[in-house]
Amino acid sequence: MIYLLTYDGYMKEEKLQEICPSAILFMQCGLKDCVLEFRRFYETAMPTLEGGDEIGPVIWKLEESDLKNMEAIYPNEIYQKTNWNLKTEKGVLDVMVFLMRETPFAFPKEKEVEAMEEAYEEHSFDYSCVENALDRAKDREETYGTLYPGTDR
């Protein structure tokens, strides 16, 4: 068994279990010193974790065989698979997390925003960290341009 930390639309149980049938919600948690940011992912933008305030991800327990399915979702050319040691009330937990490599900051398409909203709502997390990340992405878009010139996201 491995532990996988998710902080995006894959926090939603139904969505993750489509990819990893063995996934069982292990715990909800708050991460200190992390902030959500949106970075370019092909023709859209997806969230990643960077240094900053506290956010609320979830940790899943899943069979190692399901890990290949997650590696397909988080391609190696854009994401780096990393292990973190998280301090919990019961000790230290070794979790795997996929973090986006340094691609340009960008504003996500509506479907990515909706997926995050549903996932945060499912776990009763404070959505303000996503709203703050969207605000920062919008500000950067106004300064540096958009991924979607002449289109409706």
Disulfide bonds with the S-S distance in Angstrom:
none
